[in-house]
Amino acid sequence: MPHVPRRPGAAARSAAFLVCGALAVTALAGCGSEDQAGEPAAGPDVASAARAQVKDGGTLRWAVDDVPQTLNSFQADADAATSRIAGAVLPSMFRLDAQGRPQADSDYLEKAEVIKTEPKQVVLYKLNQQAVWSDGREIGAADFAAQWRALSGKNSAYWTAHNAGYNRIEKVERGKNDLEVRVTFGKPYADWRSLFSPLYPKDVMGTPDAFNEGARKNLKVTAGPFALDKVDRSGKKVTLDRNPRWWGRPAKLEKLQLTAVPRDERPAALADGRVDLAGVDQEAAERIAYAARDKGKDGAKGASGPLAHGPGSDVTSGEALRSWARAHNEDWEVAEGELEARAKTRKAVKKYAKEQAGLDGFVVRKSLEPAYTQLALNGSSGPLADERVRQAVARALDRTKLAESVLKPLGLPAATVGSHLALSGQAAYADNSDALGKQDADKAQALLAEAGWVRGGPLEEKEKKPKTAGGKADHASDTSAEHGSGSGDGTYIMGEDDQKPGDEQKHAGDAKQGAAPGAYAPKGTAAPEQAADKGVKSGTGQLAKDGKPLTLNFVLPSGEDSEQLRAVADRISAMLQKIGVRTDITKVDDADYFKDHIAAGDYDLALYSWPGSAYPATDGRPIYAKPVPAADGSLTVEQNYTRVGTDHIDQLFDQAVGELDEEKERSLVRQADERIWAAAGSIPLYQRPELVAAKANLVNAGAFGFQEPDYEDIGFLKPGAKATGSPTEDAG
């Protein structure tokens, strides 16, 4: 899915434990031993089946966004496909369970534990005595040591993306025998379980050339249920074969093939048998649900009647009559144009019906991704540099409504996310949003007034419109209007609370074409009188300060995959409008969204997602660390694209990452999260939906949620066998 930055580990810092009572923050979390993590909002949906029910052999064709540029997970351009391959062919000392918590993998480890904390932290790994690389060599201390040296940051010849945790290791050595590895840390490291997962052989980590170049294209030595067979970049496929040297449960599948298929092409790829498993969007999920319902009906399986959905399904009898009239028009050009249009429609209908017939063998698995969507507020300049304005924006949001708008139509739990650093079910999770406060329009307006933004103040004669980067932004004077707020030209757009009974049907056509529900006035139409008290009417409701109106540039990606994100932005704009904050929408190419806008700081408001982490003390710091001025006057922001941070937040991360008492570490992480909420640089909204189309007889695979796949158990049911998990009946 687009717009999910990776969470590389940050460089570790010095640590000292800060007692819970030292923080004066509203509703401090985590000061006791009470487990606040709860359960995951949604569990895995993988059609579980016992291995005895799964047939041996077969090839699973699994859709990925692209063939990975590198097979080295520790390089900057590693992606989700890199991780998927590593999970199937390489050791990981710890893997995530269904609650997003790390668990030792018994195929590689008998035990891993901290055996000393003084004078230094020592972790002892006892390896599975059967664990060997595909070349027959035992997995051992030499592999651990090579990976530590490569990722420690001490040798700049290694092109590493991050070195978090490895830079705290002092030495790696053999234990009492070949099956023991002792890792001694120079500084305490709470997230030691994050290390050596995945573990690469010393052949890869031993030299900069092998690390930088060799592992990008090939992995000759592996140690998982599968082994790498071939990377076909021209054919857009990566093939994994069952590993004959695998000592664990033998893989049920003979081959696992990762096939690059763009998301908009996946329904066709599923229908014609090119893939068996694919992440899909809501529209594709609905098509699969329709295919199951339409099986045997007219229009399906080659029948002659039309389907009740898809191309041509919305043509009314009146429209059909007008089309007939145009086709028989005496004007030759009119008639020819209509006949060509009808021919294209027939072709589209035929293609759609054929695809629908091929989709009836699939089901949709549903869960929530281990990632959350947030509203980012750029605090580096402009109105949002004032913490009170950021807090006002945050308190104007009805996060429950936003979550429901995305998740409820999919039948998924519409829970809001209460933490920046963990998700529900993970050990560090606690809902710390009270540190900022609940939705309260009156309080939001009071904060704005305190910051000097008042209604009806004098405005400069001409308002400057927000800039666009490189001429690539799709911004027009009516873009705010398209997104539920007043625009600079006087256009008025009804918010969802303004809608009158019966308007849903009246404006349904506009919504289908992508316009915001409720848009009804052409440019230049003044706001209705009754809208004045909602802060819409020019000159009376607009907030202003020093002659300038309070207008925020809301930057969004323009691609088809981001339609849902833009719909959420519509709702946010309407909510902000009610407290007098206007938004101007700037749509930019997906390819430019992060590099030219988010990372460059060219935005006021933006929507994007962060993955959850089982190691928040390590992975959260670069995202929320206080930006540091560089010698040239610029800011070093790491991954803190909101540019909002404090010394206190940094201290809490530094203390947490070195705290070996797990309860105290979680308490520090939760305190850091409270501070992040109070700073209001980013507002978590909801977990992203995970929709996966799967062959109906495919088991132990689908929407995994937090859980990492058990690759050896994935396969196809034997004839007559049944899975314990039930297929999703309806994507909507």
C-alpha positions in Angstrom: 0.0 0.0 0.0 1.2 3.5 -0.7 2.2 6.2 1.8 3.6 4.0 4.6 7.2 5.0 5.3 9.5 2.4 6.8 10.6 2.6 10.4 14.3 2.0 10.3 15.9 1.8 13.8 17.5 4.9 15.1 20.9 5.4 16.6 20.8 4.5 20.2 21.4 7.1 23.0 22.6 7.1 26.6 20.0 6.0 29.1 19.0 6.6 32.7 15.6 5.7 34.2 13.3 8.6 35.0 10.7 7.8 37.7 7.0 7.9 36.8 6.1 10.8 39.1 8.6 13.2 37.6 6.3 14.1 34.7 3.6 16.7 35.0 1.3 15.5 32.1 -2.4 15.0 32.1 -3.4 11.4 32.9 0.0 9.8 33.0 0.0 6.3 31.6 2.0 3.2 32.5 3.1 4.1 36.1 1.9 0.7 37.4 2.2 -2.9 36.2 -1.4 -3.0 34.9 -1.5 -4.4 31.3 -3.2 -1.7 29.2 -2.4 -3.3 25.9 -5.7 -5.1 25.4 -6.4 -7.2 22.4 -5.7 -6.4 18.8 -8.6 -4.6 17.1 -8.8 -7.4 14.5 -7.0 -10.7 14.4 -5.6 -12.6 11.4 -8.0 -13.9 8.8 -6.0 -16.7 7.1 -8.4 -19.7 6.9 -6.4 -21.8 9.3 -6.1 -25.5 8.6 -4.1 -28.3 10.2 -1.2 -29.5 8.1 -2.9 -32.9 7.7 -5.7 -31.1 5.7 -3.2 -29.4 3.4 -2.0 -31.2 0.2 1.7 -31.5 -0.6 3.0 -29.6 -3.6 1.6 -26.9 -5.8 2.7 -23.3 -6.5 1.4 -20.2 -4.8 1.5 -17.1 -6.9 1.5 -14.1 -4.6 1.2 -10.6 -5.9 3.7 -8.0 -4.8 4.0 -4.3 -5.9 7.3 -4.9 -7.6 10.3 -7.1 -7.8 12.6 -5.9 -5.0 15.6 -3.8 -6.0 17.6 -5.5 -3.2 17.4 -8.8 -1.3 19.3 -7.2 1.6 16.9 -6.1 4.3 19.4 -3.7 5.8 19.7 -1.4 2.7 17.8 1.8 2.2 15.8 0.6 -0.8 14.6 -2.6 0.8 10.8 -3.0 0.6 7.9 -5.2 1.6 8.9 -7.8 -1.0 12.4 -7.9 0.4 11.0 -8.6 3.8 8.7 -11.3 2.4 11.5 -13.1 0.8 13.7 -12.8 3.9 10.9 -14.2 6.0 10.7 -17.3 3.8 14.5 -18.0 3.3 16.4 -16.6 6.2 16.6 -17.2 10.0 14.9 -14.8 12.4 15.6 -15.2 16.1 12.2 -13.6 16.9 9.0 -13.3 15.0 5.8 -11.3 15.7 2.7 -13.2 16.9 -0.9 -12.3 16.3 -0.6 -9.5 19.0 2.4 -7.9 17.5 4.7 -9.2 20.2 8.1 -10.8 19.5 8.3 -14.6 20.2 11.4 -16.8 19.9 11.4 -19.0 16.8 12.0 -22.5 17.9 13.3 -23.6 14.5 16.4 -21.5 15.2 16.4 -21.0 19.0 16.2 -23.2 22.0 16.4 -20.2 24.2 17.5 -16.5 24.2 17.8 -14.6 27.4 19.6 -11.8 29.3 22.0 -13.7 31.6 23.8 -10.6 33.0 23.0 -7.0 33.5 26.1 -6.0 35.6 28.6 -4.9 34.9 27.3 -5.2 31.3 24.3 -6.7 29.6 25.0 -10.1 28.2 22.5 -12.1 26.0 23.0 -15.8 25.5 21.5 -17.4 22.4 21.2 -21.2 22.5 20.7 -22.3 18.9 18.7 -25.3 17.6 21.2 -28.0 17.0 19.7 -28.9 13.6 19.9 -25.3 12.3 22.1 -25.2 9.2 22.7 -23.1 6.1 21.8 -24.5 2.8 25.5 -25.2 2.1 25.5 -27.5 5.1 27.4 -25.2 7.5 26.0 -24.8 11.0 24.4 -21.4 11.9 26.7 -20.0 14.6 28.7 -17.2 16.3 30.6 -16.4 13.1 27.3 -15.3 11.4 26.2 -13.2 14.4 29.6 -11.6 14.6 29.7 -10.8 10.9 26.3 -9.2 11.0 27.2 -7.1 14.1 30.4 -5.8 12.4 28.6 -4.9 9.2 25.8 -3.1 11.0 27.7 -1.5 13.9 28.3 1.7 11.9 32.0 1.6 12.5 32.9 0.7 8.9 31.5 3.3 6.5 32.2 1.0 3.6 29.0 -0.8 4.4 26.0 0.9 2.9 23.6 0.3 5.8 20.2 2.0 6.2 20.5 1.9 10.0 22.5 0.5 12.9 20.2 0.8 15.9 21.1 -1.7 18.6 24.1 -3.2 16.7 26.0 0.0 17.6 25.6 -0.8 21.3 27.2 -4.3 21.0 30.7 -4.5 22.4 31.5 -8.1 21.3 30.0 -11.3 19.9 31.7 -14.6 20.8 31.2 -18.3 20.9 29.7 -19.7 24.2 30.5 -23.0 25.9 30.0 -24.8 22.6 29.1 -24.3 18.9 25.4 -24.0 19.7 25.9 -21.0 22.0 26.4 -17.3 21.1 27.2 -14.7 23.7 26.5 -11.0 22.8 27.9 -8.4 25.2 26.5 -4.9 25.1 28.7 -1.8 25.8 25.4 0.0 26.7 22.2 -1.6 27.9 19.7 -2.2 25.1 16.1 -2.9 25.9 15.1 -4.0 22.3 17.8 -6.7 22.0 15.1 -9.1 20.6 15.0 -6.9 17.4 18.5 -7.9 16.5 19.6 -10.8 14.2 16.1 -10.9 12.6 16.7 -11.6 9.8 20.1 -13.1 10.1 22.2 -13.3 7.0 25.2 -15.7 6.5 28.7 -14.5 7.1 29.2 -14.8 3.3 26.8 -11.8 2.9 27.9 -9.7 5.9 31.6 -10.6 5.8 32.7 -8.0 3.2 31.4 -4.6 2.0 31.3 -5.8 -1.6 29.1 -8.8 -0.7 26.9 -6.7 1.5 26.6 -3.7 -0.9 26.3 -5.5 -4.2 26.2 -9.3 -3.9 23.1 -9.5 -1.7 21.2 -7.1 -3.9 20.6 -9.6 -6.6 21.1 -13.0 -5.2 21.2 -15.1 -2.0 23.3 -18.2 -2.6 23.2 -19.4 1.0 19.9 -19.4 2.9 18.3 -21.2 5.9 14.5 -21.2 5.8 11.6 -23.5 4.6 12.2 -22.1 1.2 15.4 -21.2 -0.8 15.8 -18.6 -3.5 15.6 -20.1 -7.0 15.4 -17.2 -9.4 14.9 -13.5 -9.6 13.4 -12.7 -13.0 13.4 -8.9 -13.3 12.3 -8.8 -16.9 9.5 -11.3 -16.2 8.6 -9.5 -12.9 8.8 -12.7 -10.8 10.8 -14.1 -7.9 10.6 -17.9 -7.5 11.3 -19.7 -4.2 11.7 -23.5 -4.0 11.1 -25.8 -1.1 14.4 -26.1 0.8 15.6 -29.7 0.8 18.0 -29.0 3.8 15.2 -27.5 5.9 15.1 -29.3 9.3 11.7 -28.0 10.5 8.2 -28.9 9.2 8.6 -29.4 5.5 7.0 -26.7 3.4 3.6 -27.8 2.0 4.1 -25.8 -1.2 6.7 -26.9 -3.8 7.1 -23.4 -5.0 6.3 -19.8 -3.8 6.3 -17.3 -6.7 6.1 -13.6 -6.0 4.7 -11.8 -9.0 4.8 -8.1 -9.5 1.3 -6.8 -10.3 0.1 -3.1 -10.0 -2.8 -2.8 -7.7 -5.2 -1.6 -10.4 -4.4 -4.7 -12.5 -5.0 -7.2 -9.7 -8.6 -8.1 -10.4 -7.7 -9.0 -14.0 -4.6 -11.0 -12.7 -6.7 -12.9 -10.2 -9.4 -13.6 -12.8 -7.1 -15.0 -15.4 -5.1 -17.2 -13.0 -1.8 -15.2 -12.9 -2.0 -14.8 -9.1 -3.7 -16.7 -6.2 -3.2 -14.2 -3.4 -3.2 -10.5 -3.6 -3.8 -7.4 -1.5 -6.6 -5.5 -3.0 -8.5 -2.2 -2.6 -12.2 -1.9 -1.6 -13.4 -1.7 -5.1 -11.7 -5.0 -6.0 -13.0 -6.6 -2.8 -16.5 -5.6 -3.7 -16.1 -7.2 -7.1 -15.1 -10.5 -5.6 -18.1 -10.3 -3.3 -20.4 -9.6 -6.3 -18.8 -12.5 -8.2 -19.9 -14.9 -5.5 -23.4 -13.5 -5.4 -23.8 -13.4 -9.2 -22.6 -17.0 -9.8 -25.2 -18.5 -12.1 -27.0 -15.3 -12.7 -27.5 -13.6 -16.0 -24.4 -11.9 -17.1 -22.1 -14.3 -15.2 -20.5 -17.4 -16.6 -21.0 -16.2 -20.2 -24.8 -15.7 -19.9 -26.3 -13.0 -22.1 -28.0 -10.8 -19.6 -26.3 -7.7 -18.1 -24.8 -7.6 -14.6 -26.2 -5.3 -12.0 -22.8 -3.7 -11.5 -19.8 -2.7 -13.6 -19.8 -0.9 -16.9 -23.2 0.1 -18.2 -25.0 -1.0 -15.1 -26.1 2.6 -14.2 -27.7 3.3 -17.6 -31.4 4.1 -17.0 -34.2 3.5 -19.5 -34.2 7.3 -20.3 -30.5 7.3 -20.9 -30.9 4.2 -23.2 -33.6 6.0 -25.2 -31.5 9.1 -25.6 -28.5 6.9 -26.7 -30.7 5.2 -29.3 -31.9 8.6 -30.6 -28.3 9.9 -30.9 -27.2 6.7 -32.7 -30.1 7.2 -35.3 -29.5 10.9 -35.6 -29.4 12.4 -39.1 -26.2 14.2 -38.2 -23.6 11.6 -39.3 -21.0 12.8 -36.8 -23.3 12.6 -33.9 -24.5 9.1 -34.9 -21.0 7.8 -35.5 -19.8 9.1 -32.2 -22.6 7.5 -30.3 -22.1 4.2 -32.1 -18.4 4.2 -31.3 -19.2 5.0 -27.6 -21.7 2.1 -27.5 -19.1 -0.3 -29.1 -16.6 0.7 -26.4 -19.2 0.1 -23.7 -20.0 -3.3 -25.1 -16.3 -4.2 -25.1 -15.9 -3.0 -21.5 -19.0 -4.9 -20.4 -17.7 -8.1 -22.0 -14.3 -7.8 -20.4 -15.8 -7.0 -17.0 -18.2 -10.0 -17.2 -15.3 -12.3 -18.2 -13.3 -11.1 -15.2 -16.2 -11.5 -12.9 -16.6 -15.1 -14.0 -13.0 -15.7 -13.1 -13.3 -14.0 -9.7 -16.0 -16.4 -8.3 -13.3 -18.8 -7.0 -11.8 -16.2 -4.6 -12.7 -14.9 -1.2 -11.7 -11.7 0.6 -9.8 -12.0 3.9 -10.0 -9.0 6.1 -8.0 -7.6 9.0 -6.2 -4.4 10.0 -2.7 -3.7 8.9 -0.1 -3.2 11.6 0.0 0.4 10.5 -2.0 3.5 11.3 -3.0 6.6 9.3 -2.3 9.9 10.9 -2.9 13.6 10.3 0.5 15.3 10.2 0.8 19.0 11.2 3.9 20.7 10.0 5.1 22.8 13.0 8.2 24.3 11.3 6.6 27.6 10.2 3.3 29.4 9.7 0.3 29.2 12.0 1.1 25.6 13.0 4.4 26.6 14.5 2.2 27.7 17.5 1.4 24.6 19.6 -2.0 26.1 20.6 -3.0 26.2 16.9 -1.9 22.6 16.4 -3.9 21.6 19.5 -6.9 23.4 18.3 -6.8 21.6 15.0 -6.4 18.3 16.8 -9.4 19.0 19.1 -11.6 19.9 16.2 -11.4 16.3 14.9 -13.9 13.7 15.5 -11.5 10.7 15.2 -14.3 8.2 15.8 -16.2 9.4 12.8 -13.1 9.4 10.6 -12.3 5.8 11.7 -15.9 4.7 11.0 -16.0 6.3 7.6 -13.1 4.1 6.5 -13.5 0.9 8.5 -17.3 0.5 9.1 -18.2 0.0 5.4 -15.7 -2.9 5.4 -17.2 -4.6 8.4 -14.0 -4.0 10.4 -13.8 -2.7 13.9 -13.9 1.1 13.7 -11.6 1.8 16.7 -9.4 4.9 16.9 -5.7 4.6 17.6 -4.7 5.9 21.0 -0.9 5.7 20.7 1.8 6.9 18.3 4.2 4.2 19.4 2.2 0.9 19.5 -1.1 -0.5 18.4 -3.8 -2.3 20.4 -2.6 -5.7 21.5 1.1 -4.8 21.6 2.8 -4.7 25.0 3.5 -0.9 25.0 0.0 0.1 23.9 -2.1 2.4 26.0 -4.6 5.1 24.9 -2.8 8.3 25.8 -4.9 10.6 23.8 -6.3 12.3 27.0 -2.9 14.0 27.2 -4.2 16.2 24.4 -7.9 16.1 25.2 -11.1 14.9 23.5 -12.9 16.6 20.7 -14.2 19.9 21.8 -15.0 22.7 19.3 -15.4 25.3 22.1 -12.0 24.5 23.5 -10.5 24.5 20.0 -11.8 28.0 19.4 -10.6 29.2 22.7 -7.1 28.0 21.9 -7.2 29.8 18.6 -8.3 33.0 20.3 -5.6 32.6 22.9 -3.1 32.4 19.9 -4.5 35.6 18.5 -6.7 34.3 15.8 -10.0 36.2 15.9 -13.1 36.3 13.7 -14.0 39.4 11.6 -10.5 40.9 11.8 -9.2 43.0 8.9 -7.7 41.1 6.0 -5.1 42.1 3.4 -6.7 43.0 0.1 -5.5 39.9 -1.7 -4.7 36.5 -0.2 -1.8 34.7 -1.6 -2.5 31.2 -2.7 -0.3 28.3 -1.5 2.6 27.5 -3.8 3.0 24.3 -5.7 6.2 22.4 -6.0 7.8 22.3 -9.4 4.5 23.0 -11.2 3.4 19.5 -10.5 0.7 20.2 -8.0 -2.9 20.1 -9.2 -4.2 23.1 -7.3 -7.0 25.4 -8.3 -9.0 28.2 -6.7 -11.9 25.8 -6.1 -10.0 22.9 -4.6 -11.0 23.9 -1.1 -14.6 23.8 -2.2 -14.2 20.3 -3.5 -13.2 19.3 -0.1 -15.9 20.7 2.1 -14.8 24.2 2.9 -15.1 27.7 1.7 -12.8 28.7 -1.2 -11.2 32.0 -1.9 -13.7 32.8 -4.7 -16.7 32.8 -2.4 -17.9 29.3 -3.3 -19.9 27.7 -0.5 -19.8 24.0 0.1 -22.2 22.3 2.5 -20.6 20.3 5.3 -22.0 16.9 6.1 -24.0 18.4 9.0 -25.6 21.0 6.7 -27.1 18.3 4.4 -30.8 18.4 4.2 -33.1 15.3 4.0 -33.2 13.9 0.5 -29.8 15.5 -0.5 -28.1 12.1 -0.5 -29.9 11.1 -3.6 -29.7 14.6 -5.2 -25.9 14.6 -5.0 -25.2 10.9 -5.5 -24.0 11.6 -9.0 -21.5 14.2 -7.8 -20.1 11.7 -5.3 -19.8 9.0 -7.9 -17.7 11.3 -10.0 -15.4 12.1 -7.1 -16.9 15.4 -5.9 -17.6 15.9 -2.3 -21.2 15.2 -1.2 -23.1 18.4 -0.8 -21.3 20.5 -3.4 -24.1 22.4 -5.1 -23.0 25.9 -6.0 -21.1 27.2 -9.0 -18.1 29.5 -8.5 -19.0 32.9 -7.4 -22.1 31.9 -5.5 -22.1 33.5 -2.1 -22.7 31.6 1.1 -26.2 31.2 2.3 -27.1 33.5 5.3 -27.6 30.6 7.6 -24.0 29.5 7.1 -22.5 32.7 8.7 -22.5 31.3 12.2 -20.6 28.3 11.1 -17.6 30.4 10.2 -18.1 30.2 6.5 -19.2 33.6 5.4 -16.4 35.9 4.2 -15.4 38.8 6.5 -17.5 37.6 9.5 -16.5 34.0 10.2 -12.9 33.9 8.8 -10.3 33.8 11.5 -7.5 36.3 11.0 -4.3 37.6 12.6 -2.1 40.5 11.6 -4.2 40.9 8.5 -3.9 37.3 7.3 -6.6 34.6 7.3 -6.1 31.3 9.0 -5.7 29.1 5.9 -3.8 25.7 5.9 -2.3 24.0 2.9 -3.6 20.4 2.9 -1.3 18.4 0.6 -2.6 15.1 -0.7 -1.5 12.5 -3.3 -3.6 12.5 -6.5 -3.4 8.8 -7.6 -6.3 6.4 -7.8 -4.9 4.4 -4.9 -5.3 7.4 -2.7 -9.0 8.1 -3.2 -9.8 6.9 0.3 -7.2 9.2 1.8 -8.7 12.2 0.0 -12.2 11.2 1.2 -10.8 11.4 4.8 -9.3 14.8 4.0 -12.7 16.0 2.9 -14.1 15.1 6.3 -11.2 16.7 8.2 -11.6 19.9 6.1 -15.3 20.1 7.0 -14.5 19.6 10.7 -11.9 22.4 10.7 -14.2 24.7 8.8 -16.6 24.6 11.8 -13.9 26.2 14.1 -13.1 28.8 11.4 -10.0 27.1 10.0 -10.0 27.0 6.2 -8.0 24.5 4.2 -6.7 24.8 0.6 -6.2 21.4 -1.0 -3.1 20.8 -3.1 -3.0 17.5 -5.0 0.4 16.2 -6.1 1.7 13.2 -8.0 2.1 10.2 -5.9 5.7 9.9 -6.9 6.4 13.4 -5.6 4.3 13.3 -2.5 6.9 12.2 0.1 10.2 13.4 -1.4 9.0 16.9 -2.6 6.4 17.6 0.0 6.4 15.6 3.2 10.1 15.1 3.6 10.8 18.6 2.2 8.3 20.2 4.6 6.2 21.8 1.9 2.8 21.3 3.5 0.8 22.4 6.5 -1.5 19.3 6.8 -0.9 15.9 5.3 -2.1 12.3 5.6 0.2 9.3 5.6 0.7 6.1 7.6 3.3 4.7 9.9 3.8 1.0 10.5 3.5 -0.3 14.1 6.6 -1.6 15.8 7.2 -4.2 18.4 10.3 -2.1 19.4 8.9 1.4 19.9 11.9 2.7 22.1 14.2 2.1 19.1 11.9 2.7 16.1 9.9 5.6 17.5 12.8 7.9 18.3 13.8 9.0 14.7 10.1 9.8 14.0 9.6 12.0 17.0 13.1 13.3 17.8 13.5 17.0 18.1 15.0 18.4 14.8 18.6 19.5 15.2 20.0 22.6 13.3 22.7 21.7 10.9 25.8 23.7 10.1 24.3 25.1 6.9 21.2 26.4 8.8 18.9 23.6 7.7 17.2 21.1 10.1 18.2 17.5 10.5 14.8 15.9 11.0 15.6 12.2 10.6 12.0 10.9 10.0 10.3 13.6 12.0 8.5 15.1 9.0 6.3 17.3 11.2 9.3 19.0 12.7 7.7 19.0 16.1 9.8 17.6 19.0 11.0 18.4 22.5 14.1 17.6 24.6 11.9 15.9 27.1 10.6 13.4 24.5 14.1 12.7 23.4 15.2 12.0 27.0 12.3 9.6 27.5 13.2 7.6 24.4 16.9 7.5 25.5 15.9 6.3 28.9 13.5 3.7 27.5 15.9 2.2 25.0 18.4 1.4 27.8 15.9 0.2 30.5 16.1 -3.6 30.9 13.2 -3.8 33.3 10.3 -4.4 30.8 7.6 -2.8 32.9 9.7 0.4 33.4 10.6 0.5 29.7 6.9 0.3 28.8 6.1 3.1 31.3 8.8 5.3 29.7 7.5 4.6 26.2 3.9 5.5 27.3 5.1 8.7 28.9 6.9 9.7 25.7 3.7 9.0 23.8 1.8 11.3 26.2 4.3 14.1 25.4 3.9 13.5 21.7 0.1 13.8 22.0 0.4 17.0 23.9 2.8 18.5 21.3 0.1 17.8 18.6 2.5 17.3 15.7 0.7 14.2 14.5 -2.7 12.8 15.3 -3.3 9.0 14.9 -6.6 8.3 13.4 -7.2 4.6 12.6 -5.5 1.4 11.6 -5.3 0.8 7.9 -7.7 -1.8 6.5 -6.1 -5.0 5.1 -8.0 -6.6 2.3 -6.6 -9.7 0.7 -8.1 -11.7 -2.2 -7.3 -15.4 -1.9 -8.2 -18.6 -3.7 -11.0 -20.2 -1.8 -9.0 -23.4 -1.2 -5.9 -21.5 -0.1 -5.2 -21.9 3.7 -3.0 -20.5 6.3 -2.5 -17.3 4.2 -4.5 -14.2 3.8 -4.8 -11.0 5.9 -2.1 -11.7 8.5 -2.5 -8.5 10.6 0.4 -8.5 13.0 1.3 -12.1 12.6 4.3 -13.1 10.5 3.4 -16.0 8.1 4.3 -19.6 8.9 5.5 -20.2 5.3 5.9 -23.9 5.7 2.1 -24.3 6.5 0.7 -22.3 3.6 -0.9 -24.4 0.9 -4.0 -25.7 -0.8 -6.7 -27.8 0.9 -6.9 -31.5 0.1 -10.2 -32.4 -1.8 -13.0 -32.7 0.8 -11.0 -31.0 3.6 -12.2 -27.9 5.3 -10.5 -24.9 6.9 -11.4 -23.8 10.4 -11.5 -20.1 9.3 -14.6 -19.0 7.4 -14.3 -16.9 4.2 -15.4 -13.3 4.3 -18.9 -13.1 2.8 -19.0 -9.4 2.0 -16.3 -6.8 1.5 -18.8 -4.0 2.1 
